[in-house]
Amino acid sequence: MPAYRPPHIPACEITPRAIFMSRRQFMGTAAASFVLAGAGGALAAPLTASPGPFATDETLTPKEAVTTYNNFYEFGTGKSDPSQNSQHFKPLPWSVKVDGMVGKPKEFGIEELMKLALEERTYRMRCVEGWSMVIPWIGFPLSAILDQVDPLGSAKYVSFETVVRPGEMSGQTGLFQPLEWPYIEGLRLDEARHPLTILAVGLYGETLLNQNGAPIRLVVPWKYGFKSIKSIVKISLVEEEPQTTWKNSNAREYGFYSNVNPAVDHPRWSQATEQRIGEGGFFKVANRPTLPFNGYGEQVAGLYEGMDLKANY
């Protein structure tokens, strides 16, 4: 058998060592940043996404505000608590179990979900507390995974569940808890399948930081922000309206639907106006009128035709 001889490569086609090493260093840095994002959330990895539909041309909320002014009670009840207390949370490895009234229950690894066609969706976000943001999310329609599990005809609702890790989530420890864990949420099936409803894995061109719901969270832009559950580990299709954390905590103030509605005040404050975080300068706020369905009425109002939106808060 003749001896193997490597092919001759002209010198002009050989990558210079400096370029090779710089690319190798870049790839190593990118991989390391993803690992670090999973290990401690201090860094985030870059994501590539195509422009998605339903974008708004409103001014984006500063990234620093989006990542430091958060509600995520699993890390504390203060706005700065999630960014300060989530460094020990580990969002990798991760999987999301999808079960219930489905023909093909499945557990999706985060790596598989990250391979779906990712889109950038710039959405308005309205908190029930009366403040708002404009955030460039990266994710995919929730329907992309619901279609894979073959929902049964008897399935009418979708329930969601957040991870419980007291060792990593300081807000889940102590004798007096602000909420019951795990955090749970729910949507009607037609709401869940609506094209506006996404599962987000990033924002501002990078993977989610821990304080923003890493590694995967729900985003439903026409509802108050607490409906967009973070750090999801389980999605179940069910026949009856599911329990939800804030409704269980105080049904008078937090209903199942919780669509943004300036005509329905919170029992303790008006919802007619909102404060846009970062408008007019970093962390300066200005009152602006709140829009029905947070400005997405043209797309979603038909979901509630014939319903009394005041009674079905």
N, C-alpha and C positions, 0 to 999 in steps of 0.2 A: 504494500500500500504506500503511495507516495506521501512524503511528509507534508503536513499542512503549512502553507506559507501565507502569512497575513497579506491582505491586499495593499498595494502601494497607494498612499494618499499624498497627493501633491502638497507641498508646503503651503501653498496659497490657500488650501482648504482647511488647514489645521487651525482650530480656535486658539487664539493667544491665551496663554496661561492666566494672565490678569483678568481677562473677560470671563474665562471659565470659572475662576475662583470667585469673582464677584457675583456671578449668577448662582453659584453653589451657595454662597453666603446668603444671598437674597432668599433662595428657596428654604434654606435652613431657618432663617429668621421668620419667614411666613409660617412655616410649620410650628416653630417654637411659640409664636404668638398665639396660634390656635390652641396649643397645649396649655399655655399660660392662661388663656381665656377660660379654658375648662377647669384649670386647677384653682385659680384664684380670682378671675374676673378683672385683674388689673389691666389687661390688654385685650384687644379685640382683633380678629383676623379680617382681612379684606374680603368682600363678597362681590361677585359679578352678577348683575341682574339687568334684565331688559326693562324698558319703560312700560308701566302698566296703565290700565284705563282708570278713569275717574280721578285723575290728578287735579289738584288745585294750584292756581298760580299765586296763592297767598304767600307772604313772606314766611320762610321757615323759622321756627323757634330755635334760638341758639343751641347748638349741641350740648354745651355745658349745662344749660338749664334742663334739657331733656334727660340728661344723665345724672343730675344731682337734685332735682326737685321731683320726688316720686312718692306715690302711695304704694307700699308693699309691706303690709303689716307683719309678714313673716320675719322681717328684719327690724321692726320697730314702727312706732306710730308717727314719728316726726318725719318731715319732708326730706331731711338730709340723712335720716337713719339708714335707708337702703344702700346708699352709696358708701356710707361709712362702715356699715356692719356686715356687708355681704362678701367681704374678701375671702372668707374661708369656704364659701359655698362652691361645690364642684358640679358643674353642669355636664361633665363628661366623665364616664360614659353615660348615655341617656337613651331611653326608649319611651315610646308612647303606645299604650295598649288601647286598641279599639275593639269594643265588644258590644254585647247586648243583643238587640233585635237585628242581627245581621246574618247573612248567609255564609260569610267568609271572615270570621274574626281574625285579627292580625295584630302583631306587635311590630311597630315600625322603629328601627334604629334611627338615631338622628342623622347618621351618615347617609342612609337611604333617603330621608326626607330632604336633606341638603342637595341631593342630586335632581330633585324635581325642578321644573322650569321656574326659576325665581324671577319675580317682578318687583320693581320699585313702585310703591304706592304712596304718594304724598297725601295724607289724610288729615283733616281736622280732628282733634281729640278734645272732648268736652267733659270735664270732671263734674260730678254731681255737686261738688263744693263751690262751683261757680267760677272756676278758672279754666283756661283752655290753652292748647298748643297746636302747632302745625308740624307734623313729623313725617319724614321720608322713610317709611318702613320698607323692609325687604322681606318678601314671603311668597306664599302661593295660596290660591283659593282653598278653603277648607273642603270644598266639594272634591278636590283632587284626591283626597284620601277616603272620603266617604264613598266615592264611586268604586273604590277598590274592595270594599268590604260587603257590597251587595246588601243595602238596607232592605229589610222586610217591609211589606205593605202595612203592617201594624205599627211600625215605628213612627211616632209623631213628634218626638222631641230628642234633643241631644244634650247630654249632661257632660260636664267637664270636672276634672279633679286636679288639684295642685299637689306637688310633692310635700311630704312631711319629713323633715330632718332636723329635729331640735338641736342636734350636735353642730349643725352648720347654719341654722337659721335662728338667730338669737331671740327673735320675736315669738318663737314657739316655746320658749322656756319660761319657768316661773309659775307661781301659784295663781296669779290673776292674769288671765288671757283676755285680750280685747275681742277675740273672735274664737269660734270653734274650728279646729283643724281636722281634716284638711279643708282648705278653701274650696268651695264647690260653686259651680255656675251652670246655667242652662239656657238653651235657645229652642225655639220651635224649629222643626226640621227645615221648613221653607226659609227661615231666617238664616240657618246654618248653611244652606246651600246657595244663598244669594251671592252673586258675583262680588259684591263688596266685602263679604266676610272672608278674612284671610287668617292663616296661621303665619305669624311673623317669626323670622329667625335672625333678623338684623335690622339695623337702622343706620342712617348716615353712611351707607356703603360698607358697614362692618357688621360682624356678628354681634348679637345682643350682649350687653354687659349684664352682670348678675342682677343689678338693681332695676333693670328694665324687663326682667322676666326670662333670662337665659335658661335653657337654650331655645325655647319655643313657647310662644304665647298666642293667645287669640286677640284679634283686633276687629271690633264691630263698630265702625265709625259713627253710626247714627244713634248709638246708645251711650249712656253715661259710662265713663271710663271703668268703673268697677265691674262692668260686665265682661271686660276684656281680660280674662283670667290669665295669670302668668305661670311659667314653669310647669307646664301641663305634663302629667304622667298617664292620664287615663281619659278616654272619650267613650261614652256609652250611648247607644241609641235605645230609647225607652218609649213606652206607650203613654205614660202619664206625665204631667208637668213635673219636672224634677225639683228637688229642694235646691235653694241657693243660699249662700252664706249670709248676705246682707238682709235678705228677706227674713230669714230665720232669726237674725239678730234684732230687727226692728221692721216688721211688715208695714207699719204705718208710714215709714219714711222711705222704704226701698222696696219697690214692687218687682215682680218677675220680669216685666217687659222693660221698664226703665228707659224708654225712648226719650231722647232729648226733646223737651216740649216747653217752650217759654210760657205757655198758658197754664201750666201746672206747676205751682210753686212747691218747693220743699216745705214741710211744715215749719221749718225754722228760718227760711230765707227765700227771697225771690229767685226765680230762674229766668227772669226776663232779660237780664244782661249777664255778661261774663267778663272776666279779666284775662286778657291775652298775655301770657307770660312772655317777657322779653320785648314787648311792643313799646317802642319809644326809647329803647336802651335796655341793657342787660338788667333783668329782674324788675324793670319798671313796668307798671301795668296801666291799662286804660280800659274803661268800660266800653263795651260794644254790644249791640243787640244780639241776643241768642236766636239762632234760626231753628225753625221746626225741623226735627230729625237731623239737627246739626248741619243743615244745608243739603242733605241728601234726600229730601222729600220726593223729588222727581223720580228717583230710582226705587225708593222703598215704601212710599205711602200706600201703594196698592196692596202691600202685605196685610194692611190693617183696615181694609175697606169694610165698612159696616160696624167696626168696633168703636166703643166709647173710649177714646184715648185718655180721658180724665179718670174714668172709673177703672180702666185697665192700666194703671200706672206700673 
